[in-house]
Amino acid sequence: QVQLVESGGGSVQAGESLRLSCVASGRTVSMLTMGWFRQAPGKEREFVAGVGWKTDTKYYGDSVKGRFTISREYAKNTVYLEMNSVNPEDMAVYYCAAKTSEVGGPWEYDVWGQGTQVAVSS
């Protein structure tokens, strides 16, 4: 089993930047994809960004494309989310997630972190 721990959340001014981190532990050899999701009060969970753990292929949700950057440090089992030019719509709890099984589809993440809160002030 893989365990995920997010960090780096907090308060940020609109237009500023913030960097989130997620460290994976456990059976990390099984990881196929790591990604970020977010959920704001009253809204559905939204895909933010993902990266193929071995391929380093990156993909983004439309709402953050061009502003956020996902990256992974393979040797440290860590994935990052660089959030640039944040706006109030980015305020949410951000969850790190991993796909560790080939049984489901490419986007069916099966391991989740506990989340880190991001607040945006204007």
Secondary structure, 3 states (H helix, E strand, C coil): CEEEEEECCEEEECCCCEEEEEEEEECHHHCCEEEEEEECCCCCCEEEEEEECCCCCEEECCCCCCCEEEEEEHHHCEEEEEECCCCHHHCEEEEEEEECCCCCCCCCCCEECCCEEEEEEC
